Amino acid sequence: LDVVKKYSSKGLTGVFHCFSGDLELANSILSEGFYLGIGGVLTFKNGGLAEILPHIPMDALILETDAPYLAPVPYRGKRNEPAYIPIIAKKLAEIKNIPVEEVAEITSRNTQKLFNLTT
């Protein structure tokens, strides 16, 4: 984060891949204009993300895999793949108490914005 801080004022942006830190770290990352990459760890019983994500705005989140690692429950320990993103979206929807379609819409929009993609 210290390295990123040197460059964020110059327009550097990105995503902190496979985020699994605490709320303080999340807020520091967000204050620098970065996104949090949320993957299979969200579904882990003791992953810790379920406790902090209620305090993180949806417009700061991107769904991702860490393929081939960190597959979500019920595939934990198996090879991860992008097809499991809906499992992560469903868990995030439960935590945020919003429809999974809204999670998909917002996180897709966040990804498009970050990577400067047009639909």
C-alpha positions as CSV (number, residue, x, y, z in Angstrom):
1,L,0.0,0.0,0.0
2,D,2.9,2.4,0.7
3,V,4.2,1.9,-2.8
4,V,0.7,2.4,-4.3
5,K,0.3,5.6,-2.4
6,K,3.3,7.1,-4.2
7,Y,1.5,6.7,-7.5
8,S,-2.2,6.9,-6.9
9,S,-2.1,10.7,-7.0
10,K,-0.7,10.4,-10.5
11,G,-3.7,8.5,-11.7
12,L,-2.7,4.9,-10.9
13,T,-5.7,2.8,-10.2
14,G,-6.4,-0.9,-10.0
15,V,-7.7,-3.8,-7.9
16,F,-6.3,-5.4,-4.8
17,H,-6.5,-8.9,-6.0
18,C,-7.9,-11.6,-3.7
19,F,-8.5,-9.1,-0.9
20,S,-8.6,-10.8,2.5
21,G,-7.5,-8.0,4.8
22,D,-9.3,-6.2,7.6
23,L,-11.6,-3.1,7.5
24,E,-8.8,-0.7,8.3
25,L,-6.8,-2.0,5.3
26,A,-9.8,-2.0,3.1
27,N,-10.6,1.7,3.9
28,S,-6.9,2.6,3.2
29,I,-7.1,0.9,-0.2
30,L,-10.4,2.6,-1.0
31,S,-9.1,6.0,0.0
32,E,-6.4,5.6,-2.7
33,G,-9.1,5.0,-5.3
34,F,-8.6,1.2,-5.7
35,Y,-11.1,-1.6,-5.9
36,L,-11.2,-4.7,-3.7
37,G,-11.1,-8.0,-5.6
38,I,-13.5,-10.4,-3.9
39,G,-13.2,-14.1,-4.6
40,G,-13.7,-17.6,-3.1
41,V,-12.4,-16.6,0.3
42,L,-15.7,-14.8,0.9
43,T,-17.4,-18.2,1.1
44,F,-14.9,-19.6,3.7
45,K,-16.2,-20.1,7.2
46,N,-13.3,-18.2,8.8
47,G,-12.3,-16.1,5.8
48,G,-13.2,-12.8,7.6
49,L,-14.6,-11.0,4.6
50,A,-18.3,-11.6,5.6
51,E,-17.7,-9.4,8.7
52,I,-16.2,-6.4,6.9
53,L,-18.1,-6.3,3.6
54,P,-21.2,-4.9,5.2
55,H,-19.1,-1.8,5.8
56,I,-17.7,-1.5,2.2
57,P,-19.7,0.2,-0.5
58,M,-20.7,-1.9,-3.5
59,D,-19.1,0.5,-5.9
60,A,-15.7,-0.5,-4.5
61,L,-16.0,-4.2,-5.2
62,I,-15.0,-6.5,-8.2
63,L,-15.8,-10.2,-8.3
64,E,-12.9,-12.4,-9.3
65,T,-11.4,-15.8,-9.1
66,D,-7.9,-16.7,-8.1
67,A,-8.0,-19.6,-10.6
68,P,-6.8,-22.2,-10.2
69,Y,-6.6,-21.5,-6.4
70,L,-9.1,-20.6,-3.6
71,A,-12.2,-22.1,-5.1
72,P,-15.4,-21.1,-3.2
73,V,-17.3,-23.5,-1.0
74,P,-18.6,-26.1,-2.0
75,Y,-15.6,-26.5,-4.4
76,R,-12.9,-25.6,-1.8
77,G,-9.8,-27.6,-2.4
78,K,-10.6,-28.2,-6.0
79,R,-9.5,-26.3,-9.1
80,N,-11.0,-22.8,-9.2
81,E,-12.5,-21.4,-12.4
82,P,-14.5,-18.4,-13.6
83,A,-17.7,-20.4,-13.7
84,Y,-17.8,-20.2,-9.9
85,I,-18.2,-16.4,-9.9
86,P,-22.0,-16.8,-9.4
87,I,-21.4,-18.5,-6.1
88,I,-19.4,-15.6,-4.9
89,A,-22.0,-13.2,-6.2
90,K,-24.7,-15.1,-4.3
91,K,-22.8,-15.0,-1.0
92,L,-22.2,-11.2,-1.4
93,A,-25.9,-10.7,-2.1
94,E,-26.7,-12.5,1.1
95,I,-24.3,-10.4,3.1
96,K,-25.4,-7.1,1.5
97,N,-29.1,-8.2,1.6
98,I,-29.6,-7.3,-2.0
99,P,-30.7,-9.3,-5.1
100,V,-27.9,-11.2,-6.8
101,E,-28.8,-9.5,-10.0
102,E,-27.9,-6.2,-8.4
103,V,-24.6,-7.6,-7.3
104,A,-23.9,-8.7,-10.8
105,E,-24.9,-5.3,-12.3
106,I,-22.8,-3.2,-9.9
107,T,-19.7,-5.4,-9.9
108,S,-19.8,-5.7,-13.7
109,R,-20.1,-1.9,-14.0
110,N,-17.2,-1.5,-11.6
111,T,-15.1,-3.8,-13.7
112,Q,-16.0,-2.0,-16.9
113,K,-15.1,1.3,-15.3
114,L,-11.8,0.1,-14.0
115,F,-10.7,-1.4,-17.3
116,N,-12.2,1.3,-19.4
117,L,-14.5,-1.2,-21.2
118,T,-17.5,-0.3,-23.2
119,T,-20.5,-2.6,-23.6
